[in-house]
Amino acid sequence: MRTLDLPAFEGFGLGLRPVHYQEFLDGQVSVDFVEVISENFMVQGGKPLAILEAVRAHYPVAMHGVSLSIGSADGLKLDYLRRLKDLAERIQPLWVSDHLCWTGVGGFNSHDLLPLPYTNEAMDVACANVNQVQDFLQRPILLENPSTYLSYSQADYSEPEFLAELCRRAGCYLLLDVNNIYVSGVNQGFNPYQYLSAIPKGYVRQMHLAGHSQGENRLIDTHDQPVPNAVWSVYRAACERFGSVASMIERDDNIPPLSELLDELNIARTVASAACQSEECFA
């Protein structure tokens, strides 16, 4: 078991999206942190990076990536890691996160977050890759549970068991996406509350909230709708189990005015506060 310290951080945040740049640059938005898509700023200079540095002067920043491909049997891309490290050293984020997934093979990038088979072989690959990333960045990383639509025929772990063992062996932490738990649970027929109970309390350092859409036969993780009541219910249970953990709302399409997202964020504050008054809440 490897251990890299990650100081606890509590608070409520939003994703930094171009339509809201100016309001964040004014420094008056009532959030505790912002989250950025790492790849949008992994450049040497230019306007996007200048905007991020200006926003960073007002708010703590979390970096969230979509291209690390931590589950890839092809290994990691060193050029990507160098650019990720350069951005982290420049911004000094709260943490760096990505997804428990793979994104391509043989030099092909699918530009999608493809789920892993939860096997012992995949565990060995993921642990080796996490160790390499953390050694290179000299900081722990957070990994997010994916939204899934099908399951592999072979598995040695359930998803939460896989996440827990990966954290134990590699010394990383979890970004728990509550919407993904709900979406995957509906699609695959598992109980989201039992999923939460299988995650050890000390590993979760951030939670995501989002909305989804109804496809023909599956729920689709679209991030284009308000957080629905069913996801708020799972979030309350997550807060009761994991306590005061940094939480944020993701919205990537059909983006409303910032005031509407702040209203949703106030719901998160209310739900978390009520949950953490429960005797079940872990502090």
RATADA-V634689 format. One record per backbone hydrogen bond with DSSP energy under -0.5 kcal/mol. CO is the residue of the C=O (numbers start at 0). NH is the residue of the N-H. E is the energy in kcal/mol with one decimal. If there is no record, write none. Layout:
BEGIN
co={CO,CO}
nh={NH,NH}
e={E,E}
END
This chain:
BEGIN
co={8,10,11,11,12,13,14,16,17,19,20,21,22,23,28,31,32,33,34,35,35,36,37,38,40,45,46,47,48,49,50,51,52,54,54,59,60,61,61,62,63,68,71,75,76,77,78,79,80,81,82,83,84,85,86,87,94,95,96,97,98,98,100,101,102,104,107,107,111,113,116,117,117,118,119,120,121,122,123,124,125,126,127,128,129,130,131,132,133,133,139,140,141,142,143,157,158,159,160,161,162,163,164,165,166,168,170,172,173,173,173,174,174,175,175,176,177,178,179,180,181,182,183,184,184,189,190,191,192,193,194,195,197,199,200,202,202,204,205,206,207,207,208,210,212,212,217,219,219,222,222,224,227,227,228,229,230,231,232,233,234,235,236,237,238,239,242,245,246,247,248,256,256,257,258,259,260,261,262,263,264,265,266,267,268,269,270,271,273,274,277}
nh={245,246,31,32,248,34,16,19,20,23,24,25,27,26,30,59,13,61,15,37,63,39,40,41,42,49,50,51,52,53,54,55,56,57,58,33,93,35,63,96,37,71,74,77,80,81,82,83,84,85,86,87,88,89,90,91,62,141,64,143,69,100,70,113,109,107,104,109,113,101,118,155,156,122,123,124,125,126,127,128,129,130,131,132,133,134,135,136,137,138,95,172,97,174,99,161,162,163,164,165,166,167,168,169,170,1,3,142,175,204,205,144,176,177,207,180,181,182,183,184,185,186,187,188,189,191,194,195,196,197,197,198,199,202,203,173,204,245,175,247,177,178,249,222,214,219,214,212,221,251,252,210,230,231,232,233,234,235,236,237,238,239,240,241,242,281,244,206,12,208,14,259,260,261,262,263,264,265,266,267,268,269,270,271,272,273,274,275,276,277,280}
e={-1.1,-2.5,-3.1,-0.7,-1.5,-1.9,-0.7,-2.2,-1.6,-1.8,-2.7,-1.6,-0.8,-1.3,-2.2,-0.6,-1.1,-2.6,-2.9,-0.7,-2.8,-1.5,-2.2,-0.6,-2.1,-1.9,-2.7,-2.3,-2.4,-1.9,-2.6,-2.7,-0.9,-2.0,-2.1,-2.2,-3.1,-2.5,-0.5,-2.7,-1.8,-2.0,-0.9,-0.7,-2.1,-2.5,-2.1,-2.5,-2.7,-2.4,-1.9,-2.4,-2.7,-1.6,-2.8,-2.7,-2.4,-2.1,-3.2,-2.2,-0.6,-1.5,-2.9,-2.3,-3.4,-1.9,-0.8,-0.6,-1.0,-2.1,-2.0,-3.1,-1.8,-2.0,-2.1,-1.9,-2.8,-2.7,-2.1,-2.3,-2.8,-2.6,-2.0,-2.5,-2.8,-2.4,-2.3,-3.0,-1.8,-0.9,-0.6,-2.4,-1.9,-2.3,-2.7,-2.5,-2.5,-2.4,-2.4,-2.5,-2.3,-2.2,-2.7,-2.7,-1.8,-0.7,-0.6,-2.2,-0.7,-2.4,-1.1,-0.9,-0.8,-0.9,-1.9,-1.8,-2.0,-3.1,-2.9,-2.2,-2.4,-2.4,-2.4,-1.8,-1.0,-0.6,-1.9,-1.8,-1.5,-0.8,-1.1,-1.6,-0.6,-1.1,-0.7,-2.9,-0.5,-0.7,-2.6,-1.9,-1.9,-0.6,-3.0,-1.5,-0.7,-3.4,-3.0,-2.6,-1.7,-2.1,-1.4,-0.5,-0.5,-2.0,-2.0,-1.6,-2.6,-2.3,-1.8,-2.4,-2.7,-2.3,-1.6,-3.2,-2.1,-0.7,-1.0,-2.4,-2.5,-2.1,-1.1,-1.1,-1.2,-2.3,-1.8,-1.9,-2.4,-1.8,-1.2,-1.9,-2.1,-2.2,-3.0,-2.7,-2.4,-2.4,-2.5,-2.4,-1.0,-1.6,-1.3}
END
